[in-house]
Amino acid sequence: MATPSTQITDFSKILEIFKFPGVDMTSLLEARRKDVEALAQANTLAYEGMQALVRKQTEMLNASAQAIQAAAGRMSDDNPKEALAKRGEFIQQSLQTAFENMRELAEMAQKSQTEALAAMSKRAEQTMQELKALSKHT
């Protein structure tokens, strides 16, 4: 698989073959290099965000398993009325925890996506500024 740097090198070789008059190849190549770097940064941020989500989900699953084991142990010795009340309380707490966990995961995913999008948006803004500057020179 081609790496970003080899892709830029290949692109620069193609541009050297077709030397276009009035086109600053160095600036063009530099801009494309920055585009590839921004894309790589966005991908890295997205990947790191996904890894953090998986780690958090694993922590939540482990905590839930421990809570279920502890609750099962507490409920086994009770009389039927107390056991039913404890089960109802446990279910209510479990649902509340599940909703809190879903909210936390959604916030983590949103933050990760926002960071990745910001990296791409920043580069898009820079590209627009570069195009404006280029149009002023021609």
Residue pairs with C-beta under 8 A, 6 or more apart in sequence:
2 10
4 33
4 36
4 37
4 39
4 40
7 36
8 29
8 32
8 33
8 36
11 29
11 32
12 25
12 29
15 25
15 28
15 29
16 25
19 25
22 138
27 130
27 134
31 127
31 130
34 123
34 126
35 123
35 127
38 119
38 120
38 122
38 123
39 120
39 123
41 119
42 116
42 117
42 119
42 120
43 116
45 112
45 115
45 116
45 119
46 112
46 113
46 116
48 112
49 108
49 109
49 111
49 112
49 113
49 115
49 116
50 112
52 108
52 112
53 105
53 108
53 109
53 112
56 104
56 105
56 108
57 105
60 101
60 105
64 94
64 97
67 94
67 97
71 86
71 90
74 86
75 83
75 86
75 87
75 90
78 86
